[in-house]
Amino acid sequence: MFTVEQIKAAHSKVKSGADFPAYIQEIKQLGVTYYETFVTDGHTNYSGARDYKTTAPGRYEPLTIAPECDRAQFKVGLKEHQQGKTDYPTFIGMSAKFGIEKWAVCMEKMTCTYYDLAGNEILVEQIPQ
């Protein structure tokens, strides 16, 4: 099974949202089937075959997530990030500001779903293959 160190090595190649699809393909090859990343501190829960689970600890000082989600502004910021206009720390700060608690990636469906603090789906995107 995969390790957090292998995932970190793959993630180290990501400089902006434009690099996200290649990252997803790489960790999928490692055996990751699903993961959730939490904006508050960056910790991520990874899942693989046969109920395998591992967690990457928080990566930065905790952020406060806005209690109300601004879906429209989040979509604008996400698009800019996907176009390579912002780095990861900027994207994380923007996500917190606009009320995104976490995102979940499903390798089977090749989707990335963003959620607010109430657990509502804010946006579901297809990941380019």
Short mmCIF file of the C-alpha atoms (twelve columns), coordinates in Angstrom:
data_MODEL
# 
_entry.id   MODEL 
# 
loop_
_atom_site.group_PDB 
_atom_site.id 
_atom_site.type_symbol 
_atom_site.label_atom_id 
_atom_site.label_alt_id 
_atom_site.label_comp_id 
_atom_site.label_asym_id 
_atom_site.label_seq_id 
_atom_site.Cartn_x 
_atom_site.Cartn_y 
_atom_site.Cartn_z 
_atom_site.pdbx_PDB_model_num 
ATOM 1   C CA . MET A 1   0.000   0.000  0.000   1 
ATOM 2   C CA . PHE A 2   0.932   3.634  -0.372  1 
ATOM 3   C CA . THR A 3   2.558   5.818  2.259   1 
ATOM 4   C CA . VAL A 4   2.146   9.448  3.213   1 
ATOM 5   C CA . GLU A 5   5.771   9.966  2.119   1 
ATOM 6   C CA . GLN A 6   4.948   8.727  -1.404  1 
ATOM 7   C CA . ILE A 7   1.959   11.060 -1.575  1 
ATOM 8   C CA . LYS A 8   4.048   13.991 -0.322  1 
ATOM 9   C CA . ALA A 9   6.635   13.294 -3.035  1 
ATOM 10  C CA . ALA A 10  3.888   13.397 -5.673  1 
ATOM 11  C CA . HIS A 11  2.383   16.559 -4.156  1 
ATOM 12  C CA . SER A 12  5.759   18.318 -4.136  1 
ATOM 13  C CA . LYS A 13  5.478   18.528 -7.939  1 
ATOM 14  C CA . VAL A 14  2.259   20.555 -7.705  1 
ATOM 15  C CA . LYS A 15  2.919   24.264 -8.084  1 
ATOM 16  C CA . SER A 16  -0.629  25.381 -8.945  1 
ATOM 17  C CA . GLY A 17  -4.055  24.010 -9.752  1 
ATOM 18  C CA . ALA A 18  -2.874  23.412 -13.308 1 
ATOM 19  C CA . ASP A 19  -0.736  20.524 -11.971 1 
ATOM 20  C CA . PHE A 20  -3.634  18.861 -10.112 1 
ATOM 21  C CA . PRO A 21  -4.726  16.336 -12.791 1 
ATOM 22  C CA . ALA A 22  -1.186  14.888 -13.101 1 
ATOM 23  C CA . TYR A 23  -0.956  14.651 -9.299  1 
ATOM 24  C CA . ILE A 24  -4.259  12.761 -9.155  1 
ATOM 25  C CA . GLN A 25  -3.063  10.303 -11.802 1 
ATOM 26  C CA . GLU A 26  0.167   9.715  -9.870  1 
ATOM 27  C CA . ILE A 27  -1.484  9.014  -6.510  1 
ATOM 28  C CA . LYS A 28  -4.133  6.889  -8.203  1 
ATOM 29  C CA . GLN A 29  -1.278  4.730  -9.505  1 
ATOM 30  C CA . LEU A 30  -0.017  4.452  -5.921  1 
ATOM 31  C CA . GLY A 31  -3.370  2.947  -4.908  1 
ATOM 32  C CA . VAL A 32  -5.261  5.922  -3.459  1 
ATOM 33  C CA . THR A 33  -8.980  5.453  -4.119  1 
ATOM 34  C CA . TYR A 34  -10.394 8.415  -2.164  1 
ATOM 35  C CA . TYR A 35  -9.188  11.272 0.004   1 
ATOM 36  C CA . GLU A 36  -10.439 14.280 1.924   1 
ATOM 37  C CA . THR A 37  -8.357  17.397 2.555   1 
ATOM 38  C CA . PHE A 38  -9.427  19.774 5.323   1 
ATOM 39  C CA . VAL A 39  -8.803  23.480 4.718   1 
ATOM 40  C CA . THR A 40  -8.527  24.349 8.416   1 
ATOM 41  C CA . ASP A 41  -5.013  22.866 8.791   1 
ATOM 42  C CA . GLY A 42  -4.366  20.854 5.625   1 
ATOM 43  C CA . HIS A 43  -4.632  17.375 7.154   1 
ATOM 44  C CA . THR A 44  -5.730  14.722 4.673   1 
ATOM 45  C CA . ASN A 45  -7.358  11.333 5.154   1 
ATOM 46  C CA . TYR A 46  -6.463  8.840  2.401   1 
ATOM 47  C CA . SER A 47  -8.214  5.565  1.561   1 
ATOM 48  C CA . GLY A 48  -7.145  2.613  -0.554  1 
ATOM 49  C CA . ALA A 49  -8.194  -0.933 -1.337  1 
ATOM 50  C CA . ARG A 50  -9.233  -3.370 1.403   1 
ATOM 51  C CA . ASP A 51  -10.160 -0.578 3.833   1 
ATOM 52  C CA . TYR A 52  -6.577  0.730  3.938   1 
ATOM 53  C CA . LYS A 53  -6.431  4.206  5.524   1 
ATOM 54  C CA . THR A 54  -3.702  6.650  6.412   1 
ATOM 55  C CA . THR A 55  -3.616  10.316 7.406   1 
ATOM 56  C CA . ALA A 56  -1.221  13.117 6.584   1 
ATOM 57  C CA . PRO A 57  -1.046  15.546 9.522   1 
ATOM 58  C CA . GLY A 58  -1.843  19.251 9.319   1 
ATOM 59  C CA . ARG A 59  0.624   21.323 7.319   1 
ATOM 60  C CA . TYR A 60  0.049   24.858 8.571   1 
ATOM 61  C CA . GLU A 61  -1.383  26.895 11.419  1 
ATOM 62  C CA . PRO A 62  -5.176  26.463 11.692  1 
ATOM 63  C CA . LEU A 63  -7.337  28.782 9.625   1 
ATOM 64  C CA . THR A 64  -10.841 29.913 10.427  1 
ATOM 65  C CA . ILE A 65  -13.404 28.801 7.869   1 
ATOM 66  C CA . ALA A 66  -16.059 31.413 7.074   1 
ATOM 67  C CA . PRO A 67  -19.422 30.244 8.438   1 
ATOM 68  C CA . GLU A 68  -21.241 31.209 5.232   1 
ATOM 69  C CA . CYS A 69  -20.084 29.980 1.848   1 
ATOM 70  C CA . ASP A 70  -19.673 32.453 -1.021  1 
ATOM 71  C CA . ARG A 71  -20.056 29.956 -3.865  1 
ATOM 72  C CA . ALA A 72  -19.649 32.507 -6.657  1 
ATOM 73  C CA . GLN A 73  -16.410 33.987 -5.293  1 
ATOM 74  C CA . PHE A 74  -15.026 30.530 -4.551  1 
ATOM 75  C CA . LYS A 75  -15.640 29.473 -8.162  1 
ATOM 76  C CA . VAL A 76  -13.778 32.549 -9.421  1 
ATOM 77  C CA . GLY A 77  -10.808 31.837 -7.140  1 
ATOM 78  C CA . LEU A 78  -10.784 28.151 -8.016  1 
ATOM 79  C CA . LYS A 79  -10.745 28.907 -11.739 1 
ATOM 80  C CA . GLU A 80  -7.784  31.269 -11.263 1 
ATOM 81  C CA . HIS A 81  -5.963  28.577 -9.286  1 
ATOM 82  C CA . GLN A 82  -6.667  25.950 -11.938 1 
ATOM 83  C CA . GLN A 83  -5.236  28.310 -14.559 1 
ATOM 84  C CA . GLY A 84  -1.999  28.524 -12.580 1 
ATOM 85  C CA . LYS A 85  -2.538  32.109 -11.420 1 
ATOM 86  C CA . THR A 86  -2.242  31.309 -7.681  1 
ATOM 87  C CA . ASP A 87  -0.133  29.017 -5.524  1 
ATOM 88  C CA . TYR A 88  -1.439  26.477 -3.007  1 
ATOM 89  C CA . PRO A 89  -1.217  28.718 0.109   1 
ATOM 90  C CA . THR A 90  -3.214  31.413 -1.730  1 
ATOM 91  C CA . PHE A 91  -5.817  28.849 -2.768  1 
ATOM 92  C CA . ILE A 92  -6.130  27.558 0.812   1 
ATOM 93  C CA . GLY A 93  -6.578  31.069 2.219   1 
ATOM 94  C CA . MET A 94  -9.175  31.868 -0.416  1 
ATOM 95  C CA . SER A 95  -11.036 28.625 0.298   1 
ATOM 96  C CA . ALA A 96  -11.239 29.426 4.028   1 
ATOM 97  C CA . LYS A 97  -12.349 33.001 3.333   1 
ATOM 98  C CA . PHE A 98  -15.163 31.831 1.070   1 
ATOM 99  C CA . GLY A 99  -16.391 29.094 3.419   1 
ATOM 100 C CA . ILE A 100 -14.937 25.867 2.044   1 
ATOM 101 C CA . GLU A 101 -14.295 23.321 4.814   1 
ATOM 102 C CA . LYS A 102 -12.861 20.493 2.721   1 
ATOM 103 C CA . TRP A 103 -12.698 18.783 -0.611  1 
ATOM 104 C CA . ALA A 104 -13.009 15.103 -1.391  1 
ATOM 105 C CA . VAL A 105 -11.513 13.326 -4.390  1 
ATOM 106 C CA . CYS A 106 -13.013 10.084 -5.669  1 
ATOM 107 C CA . MET A 107 -10.660 8.257  -8.042  1 
ATOM 108 C CA . GLU A 108 -13.372 5.931  -9.334  1 
ATOM 109 C CA . LYS A 109 -15.589 8.813  -10.479 1 
ATOM 110 C CA . MET A 110 -12.621 11.156 -11.090 1 
ATOM 111 C CA . THR A 111 -14.392 13.945 -9.223  1 
ATOM 112 C CA . CYS A 112 -13.371 16.601 -6.740  1 
ATOM 113 C CA . THR A 113 -16.205 17.771 -4.504  1 
ATOM 114 C CA . TYR A 114 -15.982 20.903 -2.341  1 
ATOM 115 C CA . TYR A 115 -18.015 21.185 0.884   1 
ATOM 116 C CA . ASP A 116 -18.972 23.958 3.283   1 
ATOM 117 C CA . LEU A 117 -19.003 23.708 7.090   1 
ATOM 118 C CA . ALA A 118 -22.563 22.352 7.079   1 
ATOM 119 C CA . GLY A 119 -21.502 19.479 4.816   1 
ATOM 120 C CA . ASN A 120 -23.299 20.851 1.762   1 
ATOM 121 C CA . GLU A 121 -21.845 20.089 -1.653  1 
ATOM 122 C CA . ILE A 122 -20.754 23.440 -3.058  1 
ATOM 123 C CA . LEU A 123 -19.221 22.267 -6.300  1 
ATOM 124 C CA . VAL A 124 -18.502 18.926 -7.976  1 
ATOM 125 C CA . GLU A 125 -15.882 18.956 -10.718 1 
ATOM 126 C CA . GLN A 126 -14.730 16.292 -13.126 1 
ATOM 127 C CA . ILE A 127 -10.958 15.857 -12.954 1 
ATOM 128 C CA . PRO A 128 -9.380  15.923 -16.434 1 
ATOM 129 C CA . GLN A 129 -7.707  12.631 -17.349 1 
# 
